[in-house]
Amino acid sequence: MGKVLKVAAIIAIICSVLFGASTVLAAHGNDILGLWRNEEHDAVIEIYKCADKYCGKIVWIRDPSYPQNDLSGRAGQPRLDDNDTDPKMRQRPIVGLKIMEGFSSAGKDEWTGGTVYDPKSGRTYRGKIYMVSPNKLHLRGYVLFSFLGRTATWTRVDH
């Protein structure tokens, strides 16, 4: 009986350690959640959970409507995704547009495996995210290899 209790105690300890580690990793993974202002300060992006991944959508832009002197006749209407390389996607409003998807926590302060859509260029890039501090992150968009890209600094707006 003594041997069985020792084995059960060891299994309980191992399970406790593994459960505790997964809780800590989940907490670090969720550190990215919230509202973030882009580097140009002309948009706010909400990073949120989408299933078991992290996604982001535009929730505010500085100029949400076309200007009164818009030559396309859309003055006062909500801005659309005019630069998308796919003409069928150009009717999507910018506010509410999902621009990040598929990111997974890769350990403390890092998220990888996702894509980032840049509505200014209409292109989608592979992405990595690094938390620099609780209120600042670096978002790296790249083609093929991480060193072939650009890093933008975003700041948290909900703290």
C-alpha positions in Angstrom: 0.0 0.0 0.0 2.8 2.4 0.8 4.3 2.2 -2.6 0.9 2.9 -4.3 0.5 6.0 -2.2 4.0 7.3 -3.1 3.3 6.7 -6.8 -0.1 8.5 -6.5 1.6 11.4 -4.6 4.2 11.7 -7.4 1.6 11.7 -10.1 -0.4 14.4 -8.2 2.7 16.6 -7.9 3.5 16.2 -11.6 -0.1 17.0 -12.6 0.0 20.1 -10.3 3.2 21.3 -11.9 2.0 20.8 -15.4 -1.4 22.4 -14.7 0.4 25.4 -13.1 2.8 25.8 -16.0 -0.1 25.8 -18.5 -1.9 28.4 -16.4 1.2 30.6 -16.4 1.6 30.2 -20.2 -2.0 31.1 -20.8 -1.7 34.2 -18.6 1.3 35.3 -20.6 -0.4 34.5 -23.9 -3.4 36.7 -22.9 -1.1 39.7 -22.0 -1.5 40.8 -25.6 -5.3 41.2 -25.4 -6.7 44.7 -25.5 -6.7 47.9 -27.5 -3.5 49.1 -29.3 -2.7 52.3 -31.1 -0.7 51.8 -34.3 2.7 53.6 -34.9 1.1 56.3 -37.0 -1.5 57.0 -34.3 -4.2 56.9 -37.0 -5.9 53.6 -36.0 -6.7 51.5 -32.9 -6.6 47.7 -33.2 -8.3 45.4 -30.8 -6.4 42.1 -30.2 -8.7 39.4 -29.1 -8.9 35.6 -28.8 -10.4 33.8 -31.8 -10.7 30.1 -30.8 -7.3 29.1 -29.5 -5.4 31.8 -31.5 -5.1 35.6 -31.3 -6.6 38.0 -33.9 -6.9 41.7 -34.3 -9.4 44.1 -35.9 -9.5 47.8 -36.5 -11.9 49.4 -34.1 -11.1 53.1 -34.7 -9.5 55.2 -37.5 -8.7 58.9 -37.5 -10.7 59.6 -40.6 -13.6 57.0 -40.7 -15.4 58.7 -43.6 -14.4 59.8 -47.1 -13.8 63.6 -47.2 -16.3 66.1 -48.7 -14.1 66.6 -51.7 -13.8 62.8 -52.5 -13.6 62.4 -56.3 -15.3 59.0 -56.3 -18.6 60.4 -55.0 -18.4 58.7 -51.6 -18.2 61.9 -49.5 -19.3 61.2 -45.9 -19.6 57.4 -46.4 -17.5 55.0 -44.3 -14.0 54.3 -45.7 -13.6 51.0 -47.5 -10.7 48.7 -48.0 -9.8 50.3 -51.3 -6.3 49.0 -51.6 -7.0 45.3 -51.3 -5.3 43.4 -54.1 -8.5 41.4 -54.5 -11.2 43.7 -56.1 -14.0 41.6 -54.4 -12.6 42.6 -51.0 -12.6 46.3 -51.6 -16.2 46.8 -50.4 -15.2 45.9 -46.8 -15.4 48.8 -44.3 -12.0 49.6 -42.7 -13.6 49.9 -39.2 -14.2 46.3 -38.1 -11.7 44.9 -40.6 -9.8 41.9 -39.3 -6.1 42.6 -40.0 -4.4 40.0 -37.8 -5.1 36.3 -37.4 -3.7 33.0 -36.5 -1.2 34.1 -33.8 -0.2 31.6 -31.1 1.7 32.3 -27.9 5.3 31.1 -28.4 6.3 31.6 -24.8 6.8 34.6 -22.6 6.1 37.9 -24.5 6.2 36.4 -28.1 3.4 35.4 -30.5 4.1 33.7 -33.9 2.5 31.9 -36.8 0.0 34.6 -37.8 -0.6 36.9 -40.7 -1.0 40.7 -40.8 -3.0 42.5 -43.4 -1.9 46.1 -44.2 -4.9 48.0 -45.5 -2.6 50.9 -46.7 -0.8 48.6 -49.1 -3.5 45.9 -49.6 -1.0 43.2 -48.8 -0.8 40.4 -46.3 2.4 39.4 -44.5 3.6 36.7 -42.1 3.9 38.2 -38.6 5.6 38.0 -35.2 4.6 40.0 -32.1 6.9 40.8 -29.2 5.8 42.5 -26.0 8.4 45.1 -25.1 6.6 46.2 -22.0 3.0 45.8 -20.7 2.0 48.9 -22.7 4.2 48.5 -25.8 4.6 45.8 -28.5 6.5 45.3 -31.7 4.7 43.8 -34.6 6.9 42.5 -37.4 5.5 41.9 -40.8 7.6 40.0 -43.3 7.8 38.1 -46.6 9.4 34.6 -46.5 12.0 35.4 -43.8 11.7 37.6 -40.7 14.7 39.6 -41.7 12.9 40.7 -44.9 10.3 42.8 -43.2 9.4 45.9 -41.1 8.7 46.3 -37.4 6.0 48.7 -36.1 5.7 49.7 -32.5 2.1 49.8 -31.1 1.1 51.3 -27.7 -1.7 50.1 -25.4 -4.6 52.5 -25.1 -6.8 50.7 -22.5 -4.6 51.1 -19.5 
